[in-house]
Amino acid sequence: MDKDQTTPVTIACGCGKKLGDSAIIEEPRYGFFGDLTLLFGVTAAPKRIDYRCVKCGKVVHSASDAQTIKQFTH
C-alpha cells in the first residue's frame, strides 16, 4: 500500500457483523412531524437511516444523504 493512500475503515458491531451482512437491518428515523404524519397514514421522508445489528443492537452506520433518504420515501 502506498503511504499516500488512506487506510480503509471497516465498521463492525460488537459481534463482528458489518454493513451489508444479513444481520444488519435498516431503520428509518423520523422527526416529530414525520412520526405525526405516519399516524395519519401519510408517508414522510425520514431524517436519517440507521443500520443496526439485530444481535447486539449496535448502530454500525447512519446515512442522511438525499439519495439514501429517497429510497425510503414512496
N, C-alpha and C positions, 0 to 999 in steps of 0.2 A: 504494500500500500504506500502510495506517495505521501510525503509529510504534509503536502498542501491539501490533501483530501480530508474531509471530516469523517469521524468515526460514526458508522451507522448506529442508531439508537434503536434498541428493541424494547418496547414497553410490554411488560408481562405482569400479571397479577401475582398474588402470593402463592397460588397453586401452580404457577407456570403457564397459564393459558395466555395466548397472545391475540391481538386483534386479527380477526379472520377465522379463529377457531370456532367450532360449533358451540362451545360453552359460553361464548361472548354474545350477549344479546343487545339489541339497540333499544334504548328507552328515550322517547321524545320527552322533553321537559318544556312545559308551558308556563307563561306568566299568569298572573291573577286573572286578567281578562280573557286569556286563552282558555283557562280552565272554566271560566264562566260560560263562554260560548259553547264549549263541549257539552255542558249540561243541557243546553237547548238544542243539541244535535247539529250544530254548525261546526264544520271542520276549520280549525285555526292553525296557523303556522306555528310550529314550536320555536322556542327561543334557542334551544340547543339540543343536540342529540348526545346522550351518554351511552358509552359502550361498556357494559357491566358484566362481570363474570357471574354466572348463576351458581357456582360452587362456593366461592368465598365472598361475593358481593362487592368486590373492589371495582371501581371505575378505572378502566385502563386507558380510555381516551374520551375526549369530548370534542364535538365539532359544532361550530356555529356559522360556518360559511354558507353563502346563499345556495350553492349547488347542492349541498347535503340537505339543507332545510327543504328545498324544493322537492326532494324525493319523498318527504313525509307529508307533503301538503297535496291533498287531492281536490 
